Amino acid sequence: MAEAQRTLPHPQAGLFERLAGWSQRHRWWAVTVWVIVLATVTVGSQAAGSRYHNDFSLPGTESQRVLDTLKEHAPIQAGATVQIVLQDRNGISAPRTRARVEAMLAGVRGLPHVSDVRGPYGQTQAVSRDGTIAYATVTLDGQAEQIPAVDVRRLIDAARHAGGDGLRIELGGDAVTVAEGGGGSPAEAVGLLAALIILVLLFGSLLAAGLPIVVAVFAVGSATGLLILASHVVKVADFTTSLIVLVGLGVGIDYALLLFSRYRSELLGGASRERALRTALKTAGRTVFFAGCTVIIALMGLAVLGLGSLQGVAVAVALAVLVTMFASLTLLPALLAIVGGRIERGVRRRAERGRRAEGDGWRRWSASVQRRPWPLALIGVAMLLALAAPAVGMRLGVADAGNGAESTTSRQAYDLLAEGFGPGFNGPLVVVVDGDAQAAGRAQRALAATPGVAAATPPLPSGEGLTIVMVYPSSKPQAAGTQKLVTRLRGEVLPPLAHDTGATFLVGGPTAATEDFADAVSARLPVFVLVVIGLSMLLLMAVFRSLLIPLKAAALNLLSVGASLGVITMVFQHGVLGRLIGVEPGPVEVYVPVMIFAIAFGLSMDYEVFLLSRMQEEWERTHDAPHSVREGIATTGRIVTAAAAIMVVIFASFILDPNRLLKQFGLGLAAAVLLDALVIRSLILPAVMQLFGTRAWWLPTRLDRRLPRVRLEHPETPAEPAVAAGARVPETERTGS
């Protein structure tokens, strides 16, 4: 037994083989270090607390210039506002009701972060025409994301406490929406439980199934703690932690599964535990490393967008993938060295009970696809194009209280304001006039007469020659008509006035800022896509020494991402099955397309690398292109399907989260992985590789000389082909393992 547990010397071992040897020799040290890291960052993050900051600033945009101008010349009006919405069927101006409202507002004035309070009395525009609905405006001393949630909740409680006996009080505004969004959800627990069930069915052992989950939990826990600590130094959006959990669990279990599966197949082939572990790290370990790097490259490609808020999210998720990859390559081998004996006995028992080769079904499926490559490839592509079609009409925006749960006070305030003052009241446009009173007056009249405008307030002087006109659209904030109104005001209505009066007019406010952000993302998205695809193609070209494979991978991955965005558009924008998952029709969140592209494109490359590396092994061994395709599918089909199923259930579990943004991420990533596994890897890829034939592995001589050589396997010890369950591999095929 001692001889079996000792790490054998291995000449010319590569980096990953040496890593396997280190993990075997220092197994308890490796586990202890990970436990210490997880405990340290967890305790430290809990002690320090989080300091998340949603940075929606867009330097150079018109809405940002409005905000900067107000901060400089009218700082009180630059702060976020909270609307205290009042409703009394007997009339909001009844003496008893008025006394209760004014007493409540007096108490609100003394609360932290409240810089100004304007009641509804004496302001005709603050009371509905029938006199039953009114609002008071509370101005805070900072933006919504800068006000502590505990102080906002204190404001909510103080205001609503005055309600009752016919007086209804609800509160709205971005600060209130943020403060109400802190509830938890069962998404992570549901996803982990579903993943565990799939792994138990796959391996037939709770111990074997638990290892990938343990690795993922350690990695995600460590990355989350690091992120919370980093939020004190850099700007981190408040939804980043949930996104890290979403991606980290899926990727962590996926990577550990690929490694463990190769380890298990080597045991089935008769290798010793230490030899199996070394081979698993040498082959699947290199694949995991390369796949993780492609995900990180795709995420870091977001840097070219120049959007500070997205850059922070991208770096955080890339850090999570890096930690997950490192855990898979160090913690999992150490755990396998500790419990490998029990796992080996379980593997041998299962192999003795069933001698049928595991890849037979996938081998027959691949052969059937290869017999009819053209029609099946066209059918698969047509399916993806049909699903991607709705994405052409995708509208980007930011969810507001109108998309919230009907039980929240922010949603009820939203509905009351829309009932009393019109749908556009919840998303006013702020027009800043830098000019004289005559220019401001002309602007107010022109704005009020513009189609799509329900009302424009009288000019409000704000000091230092600035005047503010509030414009209320006739459509709700997220409507396409409101977006068109912003464009019309900036491009058609105000420029002639600026020319005639010499004044400067700027259109801002949350609705205009959302439009600016969406425009910025749309304008820079093509560059981002080209950078990510270009770098990924170069990496694939260097690894597989092929010209057609990188082109095929880029095209198919674009199809899967496009189809997932089409699914998001159908569900969240058009409302198809929206009621089923608890969402109402509205725009797609501005963050979603770029983040879905970066993450889904990287994950698609994971499966691409894993599958093609096995095809390449067979091609280099036999130089038979159709055979290489069949064996690549046969030896990876079961694991790719299981890994995809795990990712799908983890991603889909986030549809249970109440946050609309996380619902979109969960559905989009689940759809991308599901389509990638079922349509692309199982149908289109074998058909296309059959059509390519030997040309799939061709690279022009000039390119071959100039490209660096990157190998997934150590050149002196080529990887062993995967073996069937219960089958012995001839010694000639395991030479060097």
WOFENPE-V616879 format. One record per pair of residues at least 24 apart in sequence whose ideal C-beta (glycine too) atoms are under 7 Angstrom apart, sorted by the first residue. I is the first residue (numbers start at 0). J is the second residue. D is the distance in whole Angstrom. If there is no record, write none. Layout:
# WOFENPE-V616879
((I | J | D) (I | J | D))
This chain:
# WOFENPE-V616879
((3 | 271 | 6) (3 | 272 | 7) (6 | 273 | 5) (7 | 273 | 6) (9 | 277 | 7) (11 | 715 | 5) (13 | 281 | 6) (13 | 713 | 4) (15 | 280 | 4) (15 | 281 | 5) (15 | 284 | 4) (15 | 285 | 6) (16 | 277 | 5) (16 | 280 | 6) (16 | 281 | 5) (16 | 713 | 7) (18 | 280 | 6) (18 | 328 | 6) (19 | 276 | 5) (19 | 277 | 5) (19 | 280 | 4) (19 | 332 | 6) (20 | 277 | 7) (22 | 329 | 6) (22 | 332 | 4) (22 | 333 | 5) (22 | 336 | 6) (23 | 273 | 6) (23 | 276 | 6) (23 | 336 | 5) (26 | 333 | 4) (26 | 336 | 4) (26 | 337 | 5) (29 | 329 | 6) (29 | 330 | 6) (29 | 333 | 4) (30 | 330 | 7) (30 | 333 | 5) (30 | 334 | 7) (33 | 217 | 5) (33 | 326 | 7) (33 | 330 | 5) (36 | 221 | 5) (37 | 217 | 6) (37 | 220 | 5) (37 | 221 | 5) (40 | 221 | 6) (40 | 224 | 3) (40 | 225 | 6) (40 | 228 | 7) (41 | 220 | 6) (41 | 224 | 5) (43 | 224 | 7) (43 | 228 | 6) (44 | 224 | 4) (44 | 227 | 4) (44 | 228 | 5) (47 | 228 | 6) (47 | 231 | 6) (49 | 227 | 5) (49 | 230 | 5) (50 | 230 | 5) (50 | 231 | 5) (51 | 230 | 5) (51 | 235 | 5) (51 | 236 | 6) (51 | 237 | 4) (52 | 144 | 6) (52 | 234 | 5) (52 | 235 | 7) (53 | 144 | 4) (53 | 236 | 5) (53 | 237 | 6) (53 | 308 | 7) (54 | 234 | 5) (54 | 307 | 5) (54 | 308 | 5) (55 | 308 | 6) (55 | 512 | 7) (55 | 516 | 7) (56 | 307 | 7) (57 | 515 | 6) (57 | 516 | 6) (57 | 519 | 6) (60 | 515 | 4) (60 | 519 | 7) (61 | 489 | 7) (61 | 505 | 6) (61 | 506 | 6) (61 | 507 | 7) (61 | 515 | 7) (62 | 507 | 4) (62 | 508 | 7) (62 | 511 | 4) (62 | 512 | 4) (62 | 515 | 5) (64 | 505 | 6) (65 | 429 | 6) (65 | 431 | 5) (65 | 505 | 5) (65 | 507 | 3) (66 | 507 | 6) (68 | 431 | 6) (68 | 505 | 7) (72 | 461 | 7) (72 | 462 | 6) (72 | 463 | 5) (72 | 465 | 5) (73 | 461 | 4) (73 | 462 | 6) (73 | 465 | 6) (75 | 114 | 5) (75 | 115 | 6) (75 | 138 | 6) (76 | 461 | 6) (76 | 467 | 7) (78 | 114 | 6) (78 | 138 | 5) (78 | 139 | 5) (78 | 140 | 5) (78 | 141 | 6) (79 | 139 | 5) (79 | 141 | 7) (79 | 142 | 5) (79 | 143 | 4) (79 | 146 | 7) (79 | 172 | 7) (79 | 173 | 6) (79 | 174 | 5) (80 | 136 | 6) (80 | 137 | 7) (80 | 138 | 5) (80 | 139 | 7) (80 | 172 | 6) (81 | 137 | 4) (81 | 139 | 7) (81 | 154 | 7) (81 | 170 | 6) (81 | 172 | 4) (81 | 174 | 6) (81 | 175 | 6) (82 | 134 | 5) (82 | 136 | 6) (82 | 170 | 7) (82 | 171 | 5) (82 | 172 | 6) (82 | 412 | 6) (82 | 416 | 7) (83 | 134 | 6) (83 | 135 | 4) (83 | 137 | 6) (83 | 158 | 5) (83 | 168 | 7) (83 | 170 | 6) (84 | 134 | 5) (84 | 169 | 5) (84 | 170 | 7) (84 | 171 | 6) (84 | 412 | 4) (84 | 415 | 5) (84 | 416 | 6) (85 | 119 | 7) (85 | 132 | 7) (85 | 133 | 5) (85 | 134 | 7) (85 | 166 | 7) (85 | 168 | 6) (86 | 131 | 6) (86 | 132 | 5) (86 | 167 | 4) (86 | 415 | 6) (87 | 131 | 6) (87 | 165 | 6) (87 | 166 | 5) (88 | 131 | 6) (88 | 165 | 7) (89 | 165 | 6) (90 | 130 | 5) (90 | 131 | 6) (91 | 119 | 7) (91 | 126 | 6) (91 | 130 | 6) (91 | 131 | 6) (91 | 132 | 7) (91 | 133 | 4) (92 | 130 | 6) (96 | 166 | 6) (99 | 161 | 6) (99 | 166 | 6) (103 | 158 | 6) (103 | 161 | 4) (104 | 135 | 6) (106 | 157 | 6) (107 | 137 | 6) (107 | 154 | 7) (107 | 157 | 6) (107 | 158 | 6) (110 | 153 | 6) (110 | 154 | 5) (110 | 157 | 6) (111 | 150 | 5) (112 | 139 | 5) (112 | 140 | 5) (112 | 141 | 7) (112 | 146 | 5) (112 | 150 | 5) (113 | 137 | 6) (113 | 139 | 6) (114 | 138 | 5) (114 | 139 | 6) (114 | 140 | 4) (124 | 456 | 6) (127 | 419 | 4) (127 | 420 | 6) (132 | 415 | 6) (132 | 418 | 7) (132 | 419 | 3) (134 | 416 | 7) (139 | 174 | 6) (143 | 173 | 4) (143 | 174 | 4) (143 | 177 | 5) (144 | 177 | 7) (146 | 174 | 5) (148 | 177 | 7) (148 | 178 | 4) (148 | 181 | 6) (151 | 175 | 6) (151 | 178 | 4) (152 | 178 | 5) (155 | 408 | 6) (159 | 408 | 7) (169 | 408 | 5) (169 | 411 | 4) (169 | 412 | 4) (169 | 415 | 6) (170 | 408 | 5) (170 | 409 | 7) (170 | 412 | 6) (171 | 400 | 6) (171 | 409 | 5) (171 | 412 | 3) (171 | 413 | 6) (171 | 416 | 7) (173 | 509 | 7) (175 | 408 | 7) (175 | 409 | 5) (176 | 400 | 5) (176 | 403 | 7) (176 | 409 | 5) (179 | 407 | 5) (179 | 409 | 6) (180 | 658 | 6) (182 | 657 | 6) (184 | 655 | 6) (184 | 656 | 4) (184 | 657 | 6) (185 | 655 | 6) (186 | 652 | 5) (186 | 653 | 5) (186 | 655 | 5) (186 | 656 | 5) (187 | 244 | 6) (189 | 652 | 4) (189 | 655 | 6) (190 | 248 | 6) (190 | 648 | 6) (190 | 649 | 4) (190 | 652 | 4) (191 | 248 | 7) (193 | 648 | 4) (193 | 652 | 7) (194 | 252 | 6) (194 | 645 | 5) (194 | 648 | 6) (194 | 649 | 6) (197 | 641 | 6) (197 | 644 | 5) (197 | 645 | 5) (197 | 648 | 7) (201 | 641 | 5) (203 | 349 | 5) (204 | 345 | 5) (206 | 338 | 6) (206 | 341 | 6) (206 | 342 | 6) (207 | 342 | 5) (207 | 345 | 7) (210 | 255 | 7) (210 | 259 | 6) (210 | 331 | 7) (210 | 334 | 6) (211 | 252 | 5) (211 | 255 | 4) (211 | 256 | 5) (211 | 259 | 6) (212 | 252 | 6) (213 | 334 | 7) (214 | 251 | 6) (214 | 255 | 4) (214 | 326 | 5) (214 | 327 | 6) (214 | 330 | 5) (214 | 331 | 5) (215 | 247 | 7) (215 | 248 | 5) (215 | 251 | 3) (215 | 252 | 5) (215 | 255 | 7) (215 | 323 | 7) (217 | 326 | 6) (217 | 330 | 6) (218 | 247 | 6) (218 | 251 | 5) (218 | 322 | 5) (218 | 323 | 4) (218 | 326 | 4) (219 | 243 | 7) (219 | 244 | 6) (219 | 247 | 4) (219 | 248 | 6) (219 | 251 | 6) (219 | 319 | 7) (221 | 322 | 6) (222 | 247 | 6) (222 | 318 | 6) (222 | 319 | 4) (222 | 322 | 4) (225 | 318 | 7) (226 | 315 | 5) (233 | 311 | 6) (234 | 307 | 7) (234 | 311 | 5) (235 | 311 | 5) (235 | 315 | 6) (236 | 308 | 6) (236 | 311 | 6) (236 | 312 | 6) (238 | 658 | 7) (238 | 660 | 6) (238 | 661 | 7) (239 | 312 | 5) (239 | 315 | 5) (241 | 661 | 5) (242 | 312 | 7) (242 | 316 | 6) (242 | 664 | 6) (243 | 315 | 6) (243 | 316 | 6) (243 | 319 | 4) (245 | 650 | 7) (245 | 653 | 5) (245 | 664 | 6) (245 | 665 | 7) (246 | 316 | 6) (246 | 319 | 6) (246 | 320 | 7) (246 | 598 | 6) (247 | 319 | 4) (247 | 323 | 5) (248 | 649 | 5) (249 | 646 | 4) (249 | 649 | 5) (249 | 650 | 6) (250 | 320 | 6) (250 | 323 | 5) (251 | 323 | 4) (251 | 326 | 7) (252 | 645 | 5) (253 | 605 | 7) (253 | 642 | 5) (253 | 645 | 7) (253 | 646 | 6) (254 | 287 | 5) (254 | 291 | 7) (254 | 323 | 6) (254 | 324 | 6) (254 | 327 | 4) (255 | 327 | 5) (255 | 331 | 5) (256 | 638 | 7) (256 | 641 | 7) (256 | 642 | 5) (256 | 645 | 7) (257 | 283 | 5) (257 | 286 | 7) (257 | 287 | 6) (257 | 609 | 6) (257 | 638 | 7) (257 | 642 | 7) (258 | 283 | 5) (258 | 284 | 6) (258 | 287 | 6) (258 | 327 | 6) (258 | 331 | 6) (259 | 331 | 7) (260 | 638 | 5) (262 | 335 | 6) (263 | 346 | 6) (264 | 721 | 5) (264 | 722 | 5) (266 | 343 | 5) (266 | 346 | 5) (267 | 346 | 6) (267 | 350 | 6) (267 | 722 | 6) (267 | 724 | 6) (267 | 725 | 7) (268 | 722 | 4) (268 | 727 | 7) (268 | 728 | 4) (268 | 733 | 6) (269 | 727 | 6) (269 | 728 | 7) (270 | 736 | 6) (272 | 339 | 4) (272 | 343 | 6) (274 | 736 | 6) (276 | 332 | 6) (276 | 335 | 6) (276 | 336 | 7) (278 | 719 | 6) (278 | 736 | 5) (280 | 332 | 6) (281 | 712 | 7) (281 | 713 | 6) (281 | 716 | 7) (281 | 718 | 7) (282 | 712 | 6) (282 | 718 | 4) (284 | 328 | 6) (285 | 711 | 5) (285 | 712 | 6) (286 | 608 | 6) (286 | 609 | 5) (286 | 612 | 5) (286 | 711 | 6) (287 | 324 | 6) (287 | 327 | 6) (287 | 328 | 7) (288 | 324 | 7) (288 | 328 | 7) (289 | 542 | 7) (289 | 608 | 6) (289 | 711 | 6) (290 | 604 | 6) (290 | 605 | 4) (290 | 608 | 5) (290 | 609 | 7) (291 | 320 | 6) (291 | 324 | 4) (293 | 535 | 6) (293 | 538 | 6) (293 | 601 | 5) (293 | 604 | 4) (294 | 320 | 5) (294 | 601 | 3) (294 | 602 | 7) (294 | 605 | 7) (295 | 320 | 6) (295 | 321 | 6) (296 | 534 | 5) (296 | 535 | 7) (297 | 531 | 5) (297 | 535 | 7) (297 | 597 | 5) (297 | 600 | 5) (297 | 601 | 4) (298 | 597 | 5) (298 | 601 | 7) (300 | 527 | 6) (300 | 530 | 5) (300 | 531 | 4) (300 | 597 | 6) (301 | 527 | 7) (301 | 593 | 6) (301 | 597 | 6) (303 | 526 | 6) (303 | 527 | 5) (303 | 530 | 5) (304 | 523 | 5) (304 | 527 | 6) (304 | 593 | 7) (305 | 523 | 7) (306 | 519 | 6) (309 | 590 | 7) (309 | 593 | 6) (312 | 594 | 7) (313 | 597 | 7) (350 | 724 | 6) (350 | 725 | 4) (353 | 724 | 7) (353 | 725 | 6) (354 | 725 | 4) (356 | 723 | 3) (356 | 724 | 7) (356 | 726 | 6) (357 | 637 | 6) (357 | 723 | 5) (357 | 724 | 4) (358 | 633 | 3) (358 | 634 | 6) (358 | 636 | 7) (358 | 723 | 6) (361 | 632 | 5) (361 | 633 | 5) (361 | 636 | 3) (361 | 637 | 7) (362 | 629 | 5) (362 | 633 | 4) (365 | 628 | 6) (365 | 629 | 5) (365 | 632 | 4) (365 | 633 | 7) (365 | 685 | 5) (366 | 629 | 6) (368 | 682 | 6) (368 | 685 | 5) (368 | 686 | 5) (369 | 625 | 6) (369 | 628 | 6) (369 | 685 | 6) (369 | 689 | 4) (372 | 686 | 4) (372 | 689 | 4) (372 | 690 | 5) (375 | 682 | 6) (375 | 686 | 5) (376 | 683 | 5) (376 | 686 | 4) (376 | 687 | 6) (379 | 678 | 5) (379 | 682 | 4) (379 | 683 | 4) (380 | 558 | 7) (380 | 683 | 6) (382 | 678 | 6) (383 | 558 | 4) (383 | 559 | 7) (383 | 562 | 5) (383 | 674 | 7) (383 | 678 | 6) (386 | 562 | 4) (386 | 565 | 5) (386 | 566 | 6) (387 | 558 | 7) (387 | 561 | 4) (387 | 562 | 5) (387 | 564 | 7) (387 | 565 | 4) (388 | 565 | 6) (389 | 565 | 4) (389 | 568 | 4) (389 | 569 | 5) (389 | 573 | 7) (390 | 561 | 6) (390 | 564 | 4) (390 | 565 | 4) (390 | 568 | 5) (392 | 568 | 7) (393 | 564 | 7) (393 | 568 | 5) (393 | 572 | 7) (393 | 587 | 5) (394 | 479 | 6) (394 | 572 | 6) (394 | 586 | 4) (394 | 587 | 7) (395 | 517 | 4) (395 | 520 | 6) (395 | 521 | 7) (395 | 586 | 6) (395 | 587 | 6) (395 | 589 | 5) (396 | 477 | 5) (396 | 513 | 5) (396 | 517 | 7) (396 | 585 | 7) (396 | 586 | 3) (396 | 589 | 7) (397 | 513 | 5) (397 | 588 | 6) (397 | 589 | 6) (398 | 585 | 6) (398 | 588 | 6) (398 | 659 | 4) (398 | 660 | 7) (399 | 425 | 7) (399 | 476 | 6) (399 | 477 | 7) (401 | 425 | 7) (401 | 475 | 6) (401 | 477 | 7) (402 | 583 | 6) (402 | 585 | 5) (402 | 659 | 5) (404 | 657 | 7) (421 | 453 | 5) (421 | 471 | 7) (421 | 473 | 7) (422 | 474 | 6) (422 | 475 | 4) (423 | 453 | 5) (423 | 471 | 5) (423 | 472 | 3) (423 | 473 | 5) (423 | 474 | 6) (423 | 475 | 6) (423 | 481 | 7) (424 | 471 | 5) (425 | 475 | 7) (425 | 476 | 6) (426 | 472 | 7) (426 | 475 | 7) (426 | 476 | 3) (426 | 481 | 6) (426 | 509 | 7) (426 | 510 | 4) (427 | 469 | 5) (427 | 470 | 6) (427 | 471 | 5) (427 | 508 | 6) (428 | 470 | 4) (428 | 472 | 7) (428 | 485 | 7) (428 | 506 | 6) (428 | 508 | 5) (428 | 510 | 6) (428 | 511 | 6) (429 | 467 | 6) (429 | 469 | 6) (429 | 507 | 5) (429 | 508 | 4) (430 | 468 | 4) (430 | 470 | 6) (430 | 504 | 6) (430 | 506 | 6) (431 | 465 | 6) (431 | 467 | 6) (431 | 505 | 5) (431 | 507 | 7) (432 | 458 | 7) (432 | 465 | 7) (432 | 466 | 4) (432 | 468 | 7) (432 | 502 | 6) (432 | 504 | 6) (433 | 464 | 6) (433 | 465 | 6) (433 | 502 | 6) (433 | 503 | 4) (434 | 500 | 6) (434 | 501 | 7) (434 | 502 | 3) (434 | 503 | 7) (438 | 500 | 4) (438 | 502 | 4) (439 | 466 | 4) (439 | 468 | 7) (441 | 496 | 6) (441 | 500 | 6) (442 | 468 | 6) (442 | 496 | 6) (442 | 504 | 6) (443 | 468 | 5) (445 | 492 | 6) (445 | 496 | 6) (446 | 470 | 5) (446 | 492 | 7) (449 | 487 | 7) (449 | 488 | 7) (449 | 492 | 5) (451 | 480 | 6) (451 | 484 | 4) (476 | 510 | 5) (477 | 585 | 5) (477 | 586 | 5) (481 | 510 | 6) (482 | 514 | 5) (485 | 510 | 7) (485 | 511 | 5) (485 | 514 | 5) (516 | 589 | 5) (517 | 589 | 5) (520 | 589 | 6) (520 | 593 | 6) (524 | 592 | 7) (524 | 593 | 6) (527 | 593 | 6) (528 | 596 | 7) (531 | 597 | 7) (531 | 600 | 6) (535 | 604 | 6) (540 | 706 | 6) (541 | 706 | 5) (541 | 707 | 6) (541 | 708 | 7) (541 | 709 | 4) (542 | 709 | 5) (542 | 711 | 6) (543 | 611 | 6) (543 | 615 | 6) (544 | 698 | 5) (544 | 703 | 6) (545 | 695 | 6) (545 | 696 | 5) (545 | 697 | 7) (545 | 698 | 6) (546 | 697 | 6) (546 | 698 | 5) (546 | 699 | 7) (547 | 691 | 5) (547 | 694 | 6) (547 | 695 | 5) (548 | 611 | 6) (548 | 695 | 6) (551 | 687 | 6) (552 | 604 | 7) (552 | 607 | 5) (555 | 679 | 5) (555 | 683 | 6) (555 | 684 | 7) (556 | 600 | 5) (556 | 603 | 4) (556 | 604 | 7) (559 | 599 | 7) (559 | 603 | 6) (559 | 671 | 5) (559 | 674 | 5) (559 | 675 | 5) (559 | 679 | 6) (560 | 595 | 7) (560 | 596 | 5) (560 | 599 | 5) (560 | 600 | 6) (560 | 671 | 6) (562 | 670 | 7) (562 | 674 | 5) (563 | 595 | 6) (563 | 599 | 6) (563 | 667 | 5) (563 | 670 | 4) (563 | 671 | 4) (563 | 674 | 7) (564 | 592 | 6) (564 | 595 | 6) (564 | 667 | 7) (566 | 666 | 7) (566 | 670 | 4) (567 | 591 | 7) (567 | 663 | 6) (567 | 666 | 6) (567 | 667 | 5) (570 | 666 | 6) (571 | 663 | 6) (580 | 654 | 5) (580 | 662 | 7) (582 | 659 | 6) (582 | 662 | 6) (587 | 663 | 7) (588 | 659 | 7) (588 | 660 | 5) (588 | 663 | 6) (590 | 660 | 7) (591 | 663 | 5) (591 | 664 | 7) (591 | 667 | 6) (594 | 664 | 7) (595 | 667 | 4) (595 | 668 | 7) (595 | 671 | 7) (598 | 668 | 6) (599 | 668 | 6) (599 | 671 | 4) (602 | 672 | 6) (603 | 675 | 5) (606 | 639 | 6) (606 | 675 | 6) (606 | 680 | 6) (609 | 635 | 6) (609 | 639 | 7) (610 | 635 | 5) (610 | 639 | 6) (610 | 680 | 6) (612 | 711 | 5) (613 | 721 | 7) (616 | 718 | 5) (616 | 720 | 6) (617 | 720 | 7) (618 | 696 | 6) (624 | 692 | 5) (624 | 693 | 5) (624 | 695 | 6) (625 | 689 | 6) (628 | 685 | 5) (628 | 688 | 5) (628 | 689 | 6) (630 | 720 | 7) (632 | 685 | 6) (634 | 720 | 7) (634 | 721 | 4) (639 | 676 | 6) (639 | 680 | 6) (640 | 676 | 6) (643 | 672 | 5) (643 | 673 | 7) (643 | 675 | 7) (643 | 676 | 3) (646 | 672 | 5) (647 | 672 | 5) (647 | 673 | 5))
